[in-house]
Amino acid sequence: MKKYIKISVAAIAILVGTQHISAQDGAGLFKAKCNTCHMVDKNSTGPLLKGAKQKWTDAGEGELIYEWVKNPQALIASGKSQMANAIKSFSPTDMTPQVVSNEELDAILNYVDTYTAPVAATTASPDGTATATEVVVKPDYTENLTLFYWLFTGIVVLIIAILIISNSIKTLIKSDYFKKKLEEQASKKSSTSTTVIAVLLAVGSLMSLNNSYALTFMKAGEAEKGMPWLMVENSDIYFMISVNILLLGVLIYLKRMFNDFMQMARPQKVVEKPVAEKMKKINSILTDAVAIEEEHTILMHHEYDGIRELDNNLPPWWVWGFYATIIFAVIYILNFHLLQTSDLQIKAYDKEMAKAKIDIDAYLSKMAMNVDETTATQLTDATAISSGKAIFETNCIACHKSKGEGDIGPNLTDEYWIYGPDVKNLFKTIKLGTANGMPEHASKLNPVQIQQVASFVLSLPYTAGKEPAGEKYAKKK
């Protein structure tokens, strides 16, 4: 029974370790809770977080940073934090209280402090200048939600099966017949009890797992049309697959334990061992080895220090494998190089990419979204301007204020422009973002929405606000 104790303890350690790792996923937690207002390496709607914990510690308020994140308004009202009073004036938007544990907040801050910006791929623009672009891979939330349903169903089924077999083990152990058998094997009694307790602890720990990586529930009005109600990231899918595999392992282990207990309880049948001749025959087919008593027939003539060598044949399975590789190589060369009936990897990749581009262009054309920074035009109809206004109020007023007069970001209503006054310039700025703190919106808005909000910005009347920035351009009539 000692092996059951070791396996059970290992299962508990794995479960606790899994729970600890999920709590310490700083990147996932940052994306789920902080990414809306904060950027890892620069100021945004919220201030730069890198080095924030050290600043609070240097100010003698290292522990108050946890209160600030969980309930900033209460900390400001208490008057016991100078750091909170200093930060509240950074943005006109109040910080939203976050539901996080101290360990999760430590993981987020550790991720931010150790973050290293990836090197962006550089491509040449038509005017000869180099433009750094970042490819944003957006998960397929609809497909992920379907996988989530199946994996969640699998978890429920496995937990039910574990509970059933655990209850069967408990019932078997409590039976008088089994107790009598245990008394006959007194030396194993302690180990058996410890095993059952360890398994129950393992199942209990597994069922107590309640941390998800970054599941995002869409509130009313937040989701775009066609988006699922639950945003399941790829990391959530990987985590749920791991839980399914872990539960399956526990179930198999409990099933094996139950079978072992049943073997202990029921009378043992005397089973005759298989005839050794069968194993000898199988061994002869696989290895083509000569019997020990016949080895003198394959002795080689040379000898060294009393040691002589046997002239054994190669194992048949090895010879068959060698012949199979020769046949495979001939077929491969004919198929891929001489006859070229199949494509090599690079050619197959190029074909798939070309087909994917055709599909993307067809989709964008069908959805009327074949708009980019080179083809965008200023929209003037009331419906488009109204849609652009709604998008602006959702995504832009934190930095540019409600009338576009500017705050953290520049004034959008005057005649001064940093990146150009044309709708194409504005489309590119909104889509890709800038190095001055403007975040990209290609992952949040589709091309039509970007064109609508750009058109709305160009339709705004002048409002006095932040001082001019950039070059002056004459207003188009």
C-alpha positions in Angstrom: 0.0 0.0 0.0 3.0 2.3 0.3 2.8 3.1 -3.4 -0.7 4.4 -3.0 0.4 6.8 -0.3 3.2 8.2 -2.5 0.9 8.6 -5.5 -1.8 10.3 -3.4 0.7 12.7 -1.9 2.0 13.5 -5.3 -1.5 14.1 -6.6 -2.2 16.6 -3.7 1.1 18.3 -4.5 0.2 18.6 -8.2 -3.2 20.0 -7.4 -1.9 22.6 -4.9 0.9 23.5 -7.3 -1.6 24.0 -10.1 -3.7 26.3 -7.9 -0.7 28.2 -6.9 0.5 28.6 -10.5 -2.9 29.8 -11.7 -2.9 32.5 -8.9 0.6 33.6 -10.0 -0.1 34.1 -13.7 0.8 37.8 -13.7 0.5 38.2 -17.5 -3.0 36.7 -17.6 -4.2 38.7 -14.5 -2.8 41.9 -15.9 -4.7 41.3 -19.2 -7.9 40.5 -17.4 -8.0 43.3 -14.8 -5.6 46.1 -15.8 -5.1 46.2 -19.5 -8.1 48.5 -20.2 -6.6 51.5 -18.5 -2.9 50.7 -18.0 0.0 49.8 -20.4 3.0 47.8 -19.3 5.7 50.2 -20.3 4.2 53.6 -20.5 1.4 56.0 -19.2 -2.0 55.5 -20.6 -5.4 56.3 -19.1 -3.9 55.1 -15.9 -0.2 55.8 -14.9 2.8 53.5 -15.6 2.7 50.6 -13.2 6.4 49.6 -13.5 8.1 50.4 -10.3 4.8 51.4 -8.6 5.2 49.0 -5.7 8.7 50.3 -4.9 7.4 53.9 -4.9 4.7 53.0 -2.4 7.3 51.2 -0.3 9.8 54.1 -0.4 6.9 56.4 0.7 6.4 54.1 3.7 3.0 52.9 2.4 4.0 49.5 1.0 0.9 47.7 2.5 -1.5 50.4 1.5 -1.1 49.7 -2.2 -3.3 46.6 -1.7 -6.1 48.8 -0.2 -5.6 51.3 -3.1 -6.3 48.6 -5.7 -9.2 47.0 -3.8 -11.0 50.2 -2.8 -9.3 53.4 -3.9 -12.1 55.8 -3.0 -12.2 54.4 0.6 -8.4 54.9 1.0 -8.6 58.5 -0.3 -11.5 59.3 2.0 -9.5 57.9 5.0 -6.8 60.4 4.5 -4.0 58.1 5.6 -2.3 57.7 2.2 -0.3 60.6 0.6 0.3 58.3 -2.5 -3.4 57.9 -3.1 -4.0 61.6 -3.0 -1.1 62.2 -5.4 -2.4 59.6 -7.9 -6.1 60.6 -7.9 -5.3 63.7 -10.0 -3.5 61.7 -12.7 -6.7 61.1 -14.6 -10.3 62.5 -14.5 -11.5 59.0 -14.5 -11.8 57.3 -11.1 -10.0 54.0 -10.7 -12.4 51.1 -10.6 -12.1 48.9 -7.4 -10.6 45.5 -8.3 -11.5 42.1 -6.8 -8.0 40.6 -6.4 -6.1 38.9 -3.6 -2.7 40.2 -2.3 -1.0 37.2 -4.0 -2.6 38.0 -7.4 -1.6 41.7 -7.1 2.0 40.7 -6.2 2.0 38.5 -9.4 0.7 41.4 -11.5 3.3 43.9 -10.2 6.1 41.3 -10.5 5.1 40.8 -14.1 5.1 44.5 -14.8 8.4 45.1 -13.1 10.1 42.2 -15.1 8.4 43.0 -18.4 10.6 43.2 -21.5 9.1 44.8 -24.6 9.2 42.4 -27.6 11.1 43.5 -30.7 8.5 44.5 -33.3 8.9 43.4 -36.9 10.0 46.4 -39.2 8.5 46.8 -42.6 9.2 49.5 -45.2 6.4 51.9 -46.1 5.8 53.3 -49.6 7.6 56.6 -48.8 10.8 54.7 -47.8 10.5 55.1 -44.1 10.4 52.1 -41.7 7.2 51.5 -39.8 7.1 49.1 -36.9 3.9 47.1 -36.8 2.8 44.5 -34.4 0.6 41.5 -35.4 -2.2 41.1 -32.9 -3.5 37.5 -32.7 -7.0 37.6 -31.5 -8.5 34.4 -30.1 -11.5 32.8 -31.8 -13.9 33.4 -28.9 -16.8 31.6 -30.5 -14.8 28.4 -31.0 -13.2 28.8 -27.6 -16.6 29.0 -26.0 -17.7 25.8 -27.7 -14.5 24.1 -26.4 -15.3 25.5 -23.0 -18.7 23.9 -22.9 -17.2 20.5 -23.9 -14.3 20.7 -21.4 -16.6 21.9 -18.6 -19.0 19.0 -19.3 -16.0 16.7 -19.2 -14.9 18.1 -15.8 -18.4 17.6 -14.4 -18.7 14.0 -15.7 -15.2 13.2 -14.3 -16.0 14.7 -10.9 -19.3 12.7 -10.8 -17.4 9.5 -11.7 -14.7 10.3 -9.0 -17.4 10.9 -6.4 -19.2 7.6 -7.3 -16.0 5.4 -7.2 -14.8 7.2 -4.0 -18.1 6.4 -2.4 -17.8 2.8 -3.5 -14.3 2.6 -2.0 -15.6 4.0 1.3 -18.6 1.6 1.3 -16.2 -1.3 0.6 -13.8 -0.3 3.4 -16.7 0.0 5.9 -18.0 -3.5 5.1 -17.5 -6.2 7.8 -16.0 -8.7 5.3 -13.4 -6.2 4.2 -12.5 -5.4 7.8 -12.0 -9.1 8.5 -9.7 -9.3 5.5 -7.7 -6.3 6.8 -7.4 -7.9 10.2 -5.8 -10.9 8.5 -3.3 -8.5 6.9 -2.7 -6.3 10.0 0.6 -5.1 8.7 -1.1 -3.3 5.8 -4.0 -1.8 7.8 -2.3 1.5 8.5 -1.2 1.9 5.0 -4.7 1.3 3.6 -6.3 3.9 5.9 -3.6 6.4 5.0 -4.2 5.8 1.3 -8.0 6.4 1.6 -7.4 9.6 3.5 -4.8 10.8 1.0 -7.1 10.1 -2.0 -10.0 11.9 -0.4 -7.8 14.9 0.3 -6.7 14.8 -3.4 -10.3 14.8 -4.6 -11.2 17.5 -2.1 -8.3 19.7 -3.2 -9.2 19.2 -6.9 -12.8 20.2 -6.3 -11.7 23.3 -4.4 -10.0 24.7 -7.6 -12.1 27.8 -8.3 -9.5 30.1 -10.1 -9.8 30.7 -13.8 -7.1 32.5 -15.8 -8.9 35.3 -17.4 -12.6 34.5 -18.1 -14.4 37.7 -19.0 -18.1 38.0 -18.8 -19.6 40.6 -21.1 -22.0 43.0 -19.5 -25.1 44.3 -21.3 -24.0 46.6 -24.1 -20.3 45.7 -24.0 -20.2 42.9 -26.5 -20.1 43.6 -30.2 -22.7 42.0 -32.4 -22.0 38.3 -32.9 -19.6 38.1 -30.0 -20.2 35.4 -27.3 -21.4 36.2 -23.8 -18.3 34.7 -22.3 -14.8 35.7 -23.5 -12.7 32.5 -23.1 -9.0 33.0 -23.7 -6.7 30.4 -25.1 -5.0 30.2 -21.7 -8.4 29.2 -20.1 -8.7 26.4 -22.6 -5.2 25.1 -21.8 -6.0 25.3 -18.1 -9.3 23.4 -18.5 -7.6 20.7 -20.6 -5.0 20.3 -17.8 -7.8 19.9 -15.3 -9.5 17.3 -17.4 -6.3 15.3 -17.8 -5.6 15.6 -14.0 -9.1 14.5 -13.1 -8.8 11.6 -15.6 -5.6 10.5 -13.9 -7.3 10.6 -10.5 -10.2 8.6 -11.8 -7.9 5.9 -13.3 -5.9 5.8 -10.0 -9.1 5.4 -7.9 -10.4 2.7 -10.3 -7.1 0.8 -9.9 -7.3 1.2 -6.1 -10.9 -0.1 -6.1 -9.9 -3.1 -8.2 -7.0 -3.9 -5.8 -9.3 -3.7 -2.8 -11.7 -6.0 -4.5 -8.9 -8.5 -5.2 -8.1 -8.3 -1.5 -11.7 -9.0 -0.5 -12.6 -11.8 -2.9 -11.0 -15.3 -2.7 -7.9 -15.6 -4.8 -8.0 -18.1 -7.7 -5.0 -20.2 -8.5 -4.0 -19.3 -12.0 -1.5 -21.4 -13.8 1.4 -19.5 -15.3 1.6 -19.3 -19.1 3.7 -22.0 -20.7 7.3 -20.7 -20.9 7.5 -22.1 -24.4 5.2 -19.4 -25.8 7.5 -16.7 -24.4 10.5 -18.4 -25.9 8.8 -18.6 -29.3 7.9 -14.9 -29.2 11.4 -14.0 -28.1 12.8 -16.0 -30.9 10.7 -14.3 -33.5 11.6 -10.8 -32.2 15.3 -11.3 -31.5 16.3 -14.3 -33.6 18.6 -15.2 -30.7 20.3 -18.6 -30.5 19.5 -20.7 -27.4 22.3 -20.7 -24.8 22.9 -24.4 -25.2 23.5 -23.8 -29.0 25.7 -20.7 -28.7 28.8 -22.8 -29.5 27.6 -23.0 -33.1 28.0 -19.2 -33.6 31.2 -18.6 -31.8 33.7 -16.5 -33.8 37.3 -17.7 -34.1 39.1 -14.6 -32.7 39.7 -14.4 -28.9 41.0 -11.8 -26.5 41.9 -12.4 -22.9 39.7 -15.4 -22.9 36.7 -13.5 -24.3 35.1 -14.7 -27.5 32.4 -13.1 -29.6 29.1 -14.5 -30.8 28.0 -14.0 -34.4 24.3 -13.2 -33.6 22.0 -12.0 -36.3 20.4 -8.6 -36.2 17.0 -8.6 -34.5 14.3 -9.1 -37.1 12.3 -6.1 -35.9 15.3 -3.9 -36.5 15.9 -5.3 -40.0 12.2 -4.9 -40.9 12.4 -1.3 -39.7 15.5 -0.7 -41.8 13.9 -2.0 -44.9 10.8 0.0 -44.2 12.8 3.3 -44.0 14.4 2.4 -47.4 11.0 1.9 -49.0 9.7 5.1 -47.3 12.7 7.1 -48.6 12.2 5.9 -52.2 8.5 6.8 -52.0 9.3 10.2 -50.5 11.8 11.2 -53.1 9.5 10.1 -56.0 6.5 11.9 -54.4 8.0 15.2 -53.3 11.1 15.7 -55.5 11.0 13.7 -58.8 7.3 13.4 -59.7 6.3 16.4 -57.4 2.8 15.0 -56.8 2.8 16.5 -53.4 4.1 19.9 -52.2 7.0 20.5 -49.9 6.4 22.4 -46.7 7.3 25.9 -48.0 5.2 25.5 -51.2 2.2 24.1 -49.2 2.5 27.0 -46.7 2.5 29.6 -49.6 -0.6 28.0 -51.1 -2.4 28.0 -47.7 -1.4 31.7 -47.2 -2.7 32.6 -50.6 -6.0 30.8 -50.0 -6.3 32.5 -46.6 -5.8 35.9 -48.2 -8.5 35.2 -50.7 -10.9 34.1 -47.9 -10.0 37.2 -45.8 -10.6 39.6 -48.8 -13.9 37.9 -49.6 -15.0 38.2 -46.0 -14.1 41.8 -45.7 -15.8 42.6 -49.0 -18.9 40.7 -48.0 -19.1 42.5 -44.6 -18.3 45.8 -46.2 -15.1 46.1 -44.1 -12.5 46.3 -46.9 -11.3 49.6 -45.5 -7.8 50.5 -44.4 -5.6 53.6 -43.9 -5.1 53.8 -47.7 -8.8 53.7 -48.7 -10.6 55.4 -45.8 -12.9 58.2 -46.7 -14.6 60.8 -44.5 -18.2 59.8 -43.8 -20.9 62.6 -43.6 -24.2 60.8 -43.2 -25.9 61.1 -39.8 -26.0 57.4 -39.1 -22.3 57.0 -39.5 -21.5 60.1 -37.4 -23.9 58.9 -34.7 -22.2 55.5 -34.6 -18.8 57.2 -34.5 -19.9 59.4 -31.6 -21.0 56.3 -29.6 -17.6 54.6 -30.2 -15.8 57.9 -29.2 -17.7 58.1 -25.9 -16.9 54.5 -25.1 -13.2 54.5 -26.0 -11.8 58.1 -26.2 -13.2 60.5 -23.6 -10.9 59.3 -20.9 -8.0 60.9 -22.7 -9.6 63.5 -25.1 -12.8 64.5 -23.0 -16.3 64.4 -24.3 -16.1 67.4 -26.7 -12.6 66.4 -27.9 -11.0 69.4 -26.2 -8.1 67.2 -24.9 -6.8 66.2 -21.6 -4.1 63.5 -21.5 -4.4 63.4 -25.2 -4.3 66.4 -27.6 -7.2 68.7 -28.5 -8.9 67.1 -31.5 -11.0 70.2 -32.5 -8.3 72.8 -33.2 -6.3 73.2 -36.5 -3.2 71.6 -35.1 -2.4 67.9 -35.9 0.6 65.8 -34.8 0.1 63.0 -37.4 -1.8 64.8 -40.1 -5.4 66.1 -40.5 -6.6 63.8 -43.2 -9.1 61.0 -42.5 -6.4 58.5 -43.7 -3.9 59.8 -41.2 -6.5 59.7 -38.4 -7.5 56.1 -39.4 -3.9 54.9 -39.2 -3.4 56.6 -35.8 -6.5 55.0 -34.3 -5.8 51.6 -35.8 -2.1 51.2 -35.0 -1.6 53.7 -32.1 1.5 55.8 -31.6 4.6 55.8 -29.5 3.4 58.9 -27.5 0.8 56.9 -25.5 -2.1 56.5 -28.0 -3.0 52.7 -27.8 -3.9 50.7 -30.8 -7.6 49.9 -31.5 -7.3 47.4 -34.3 -7.9 44.6 -31.7 -11.0 46.4 -30.4 -12.7 48.0 -33.4 -13.3 46.7 -36.9 -12.3 48.9 -40.0 -15.8 50.3 -40.4 -16.0 51.4 -36.8 -12.5 53.1 -37.0 -13.7 55.0 -40.1 -16.8 56.1 -38.3 -15.0 57.4 -35.2 -12.4 59.1 -37.4 -15.2 60.8 -39.4 -16.9 61.9 -36.1 -13.6 63.5 -34.8 -13.2 65.5 -38.0 -16.8 66.7 -37.7 -16.3 68.1 -34.2 -16.6 71.9 -33.8 -13.8 73.8 -32.2 -13.8 73.7 -28.4 -11.2 75.6 -26.3 -9.1 73.2 -24.2 -5.6 71.8 -24.1 -2.9 73.9 -25.7 -2.1 73.2 -29.4 0.2 70.4 -30.4 1.7 69.5 -33.8 1.6 71.5 -37.0 -1.1 73.9 -38.1 -3.3 72.9 -41.0 -6.0 74.9 -42.7 -9.5 73.6 -42.2 -11.0 72.0 -45.3 -14.2 73.5 -46.5 
